[in-house]
Amino acid sequence: MRIKDTACIISLAALKNGEHSFLFTIDGELFRENNYDDIHEADLRVVVTFNKNSSIIMFHFNIEGTLNVTCDRCGDDFNMSTKLERQLIVKSEGREHQEEDEMITLTNAEKDVDIAPFVYQYVVLSLPMQKIHPINKDGKRACNEEVLKKLKKLEVEKSSEEQYIINSNKRSSSTEEEEPEQLN
């Protein structure tokens, strides 16, 4: 297994009890090393805050920045803004290392937390199903118009057989709707 290069380590053992805040910057390397091709580049600012005062710590993640992705409509790359907040419960003094959806348990020997895998997961899961250029000041999408025109030309007209099926389905569904009314 390949050891990941991106690490955002928080050393809990070195911290005194009280409020703590860490700032990490994440670039596209985190996504490339995990073979995630939907994000080409990234410029993310990750702020992690927590209060260390017991064996259970609530990490608060504030992730903000831009992700370079490909538009699903025109195929051009664009920078998509992202802003999200998440929480992670970190328990220490466990018998074995465990990871669940929003909680990890560290063993007594583990004193460091690498938050990079969590940032990766939070960002990837926050992506919309369709990544499309945002609407600009003129109220239009910033999609590549030349590509959209070419795609429009490539649309295949429905064959006469397909048109017949579509039309007959429309007629039969409207006939079915009308029949109960005729019986009354």
N, C-alpha and C positions, 0 to 999 in steps of 0.2 A: 504494500500500500504506500502511496506517495505521501510524504509529509507536506502539508499545506504551508505555503510561504506567508500568507497573510495571517497575522496574529494580533489580536487586540487583548493583551493580557492585563488583568487587574489582580494584583497580588494582595489578597485579603489579609494574609498574616502580617504584612508590613504596616497595615493601617490601624490606627487607634480607633476607639469607639467614637461615633459622631457622624456628622454629615460629610459626604464625599461626592465629588463630581469629576468625571473624566471626559475628555474630548478626544475623539478619534476621527481621522479622515480616511475615507475608504475610496479607492479608485476601482477601475475595471478589473484589476488583477484578481480580486476576490471572486468575481464571477467567471473569469477565464480559467482559473485553476480548478474550479468546480465544473468545468465544461458546460457552462450555461451560456448558450450562444445568443439568447434573446436580448441580453444587455451587452453592448459593445464596449462602452466606457461608462464610468460613473464618477461623480464628484459629490460625495456624500459627507455630511458633517453629522457625527453621531455623538450625542451627549448622553452619558450614563450617570444618573444620580442615585444615591441610596444612603440610608442611615444604618451604619454598622453599630449594633448594640446588643445583638443576641446571635443565636445560632441560625436564625431565620432572617434573611435579608431580602427586601423587595427592591429589585433593580428597576428603575424607570428609564426607558429608552426614548429619546427624541431624535428621530432620523429625518434629516432634511437635505435636499440637494437636487441634482439632476442626474438622469439616466439617459444614455444615448441608446435608442431602440430603433427598430425598423417599423415604419408605418405599414399597417396591414392593408391599407387602402391603395396607396400608390407605390410602395416599395422603397421610398427614400428614407434615409435615417434622419432622426430629429432628436432634440433634447427634450425629454419629458420631465417636468417638475414632479417631485415627490415629497410628501411630508406625512410622517406617521409617528404614532406613539404606541409603545407596547410595554408590557411589564413581564418580568421574569422573577420567580421566587427561587432563591438560592439557599438551600439548607446545607449546613456544614455538620460535621461530626456524625456522618452516616456510616453504616457498616460496609456498604458497597456503593459504588458510583452508579447513579440512576439518572436517566433523562426522560421526562415526560413532556407533554405539550407545553406547559408554561412553568415548569419547575425542574430544577436539577438538584440532586443530592450529591454532595462531595464527601469523600471519605476523610478520616482524620489526617491522613497523609497528604491530601490535596489542599494546597493553600492558594492556588491561582485559579482564576476563571478566564477562559478565552471566550470573549463575546463575539468573535468574528463569525462562527457558524450560526449564531442567533441572528445577527444582522443580516447575513445572507438569506436565511429563511424568512425573516420578516419582510425584506424587500421583495423577494421573489413572489411570496404569497400575496403581496399587496398590489401586484401588477394587474391592470384591467385585462379582461378577456380579449378585448380588441384594443390595440395600441394605434391610435389615429392622431394625426397632426391636430393640435389645438386650434380653436377658432381665433382668427386674428382680429385686429381692430376694425376691419371692414365687415366683420360678421361672417367671413368665409374661412374655410379650412385652408391651411397652407400647403395642401397637397400639390404634387407636381401635376400641373394641368396637362402637359404633353402626354404623360403616361396615362392619365385618365381618358384622354381623347383616343389614344391607341387602344386601350382596353374596351372602350365603347364600340370601336370599329370591329373588334374581334368577337363581340357578342354574336352568338349564332341564333339566327331566327328559328323559331319553332317550326318543325316540319308540319305539313298539312295533317299528317296522322296525329301528331301531338296536339294540334289545335282542335281536331275533331274530338279527341278524348277529353280535353279540357272543357270544351263546349257541351259535350254530352253529360259530363259530371255536373255542370252548372244547371242544365235543364232537369236532370233527374233529381237533384237536391231541391230545386224550386218546386217541382211537381209533388215531391213527397211532403213538402211543407203545406202545399195547397190542398192535398187530399183530405186531411182531417176536417178542414173547414167545409168541404163539400158534403161530408157525411152528416153534418149537423143541420 
